[in-house]
């Protein structure tokens, strides 16, 4: 390997590493919506240089997780009820198509993998604490695998990748509202019903259950005054 190739590989690797760490902090809410991403702070926090950091931030702009404002720099993308509703509607549209295509191309191997993904998810506790919510990272990992498996047989990697991007942007909302959403949901039963409809070949039912699944969580988040404080004014008598 030439010295030039070796030299070029280092910043690329650094940029990917910084991108992964920044993306995780954005999705989990460690970097709050609307926060200005000051270069000096980020360089110290992620122990990196300005070039790989800018490359990572530009990738995150493309992902819809960071905004760049002219002459003002990078900011964590803000949240809004309008965006949440739009993202949910779009996800329902595209995943309905992907799910139908997955079912149309069904194979015994895909069905076995889907059943296994649903079973493993059902065995993982949503919360690590029975008395108060404590996020279980393993549940989140298995949850993503299950939903990816539902649409992953659609024979279009571009469609799957777009669905993944929408899922990431919605995951940020879900994380911000997780303590309100957790007690009101019985997601295990919803996942089982979706998988059962898919395995039975009932496409219309499977799509209806999947879209209802996404809309239910959106409806809970949309009413969360903790992340949408403007709701308090809307509900004030005479307001």
Residue pairs with C-beta under 8 A, 6 or more apart in sequence:
11 49
11 51
11 52
11 55
12 52
14 48
14 49
14 52
15 51
15 52
15 53
15 55
15 56
15 59
16 56
17 48
17 52
18 46
18 48
18 52
18 53
18 56
19 55
19 56
19 59
19 60
21 46
22 31
22 42
22 46
22 56
22 57
22 60
23 60
23 63
23 65
23 168
24 30
25 31
26 60
26 65
26 66
26 76
26 172
27 65
27 168
27 171
27 172
27 175
28 175
29 172
29 175
29 176
31 37
31 76
32 76
33 76
33 77
33 78
33 79
33 176
34 75
34 76
34 78
35 75
35 76
36 72
36 73
36 74
36 75
37 57
37 66
37 73
37 74
37 75
37 76
38 73
39 50
39 53
39 73
42 48
42 53
43 49
43 50
43 53
46 53
57 66
57 68
57 74
58 68
60 66
61 67
61 68
61 74
63 165
63 168
63 169
64 77
64 165
64 169
65 76
65 77
65 168
65 169
65 172
66 74
66 75
66 76
66 77
67 74
67 75
67 76
67 77
67 78
68 74
68 75
69 75
79 172
79 173
79 176
79 227
79 228
81 222
81 228
84 170
84 173
84 218
84 221
84 222
85 218
85 222
87 166
87 169
87 170
87 173
88 170
88 214
88 215
88 218
90 166
91 163
91 166
91 167
91 170
91 214
92 210
92 211
92 214
92 215
94 159
94 162
94 163
94 166
95 150
95 151
95 163
95 210
95 211
95 214
96 207
96 210
96 211
97 154
97 159
98 150
98 151
98 154
98 156
98 159
98 160
98 163
99 150
99 151
99 154
99 198
99 203
99 206
99 207
99 210
100 203
100 207
101 151
101 153
101 154
101 155
101 156
101 159
102 110
102 150
102 151
102 152
102 153
102 154
103 153
103 198
103 201
103 203
103 206
105 153
105 154
105 155
106 153
106 201
107 153
110 149
110 152
110 153
111 199
113 149
114 146
114 149
114 150
114 195
114 198
114 199
115 195
115 199
117 142
117 145
117 146
117 149
118 146
118 191
118 192
118 195
120 142
120 145
121 139
121 142
121 143
121 145
121 146
121 188
121 191
122 188
122 191
122 192
124 136
124 138
124 139
124 142
125 136
125 139
126 136
126 139
126 182
126 187
126 188
127 133
127 134
127 135
127 136
127 182
128 134
128 135
128 136
133 178
133 179
133 182
133 183
135 178
144 167
146 191
147 167
148 160
148 164
150 194
150 198
150 210
151 159
151 160
151 163
152 160
154 160
170 214
170 218
173 218
173 221
173 227
174 181
174 217
174 221
176 221
176 224
176 226
176 227
177 220
177 221
177 224
177 226
177 227
179 226
180 220
180 221
180 224
180 226
181 217
181 220
181 221
181 224
184 220
185 216
185 217
185 220
187 213
190 209
190 212
190 213
190 216
191 213
193 209
194 206
194 209
194 210
194 213
197 205
197 206
197 209
198 206
221 227
222 228
223 231
224 231
225 231
225 232
233 239
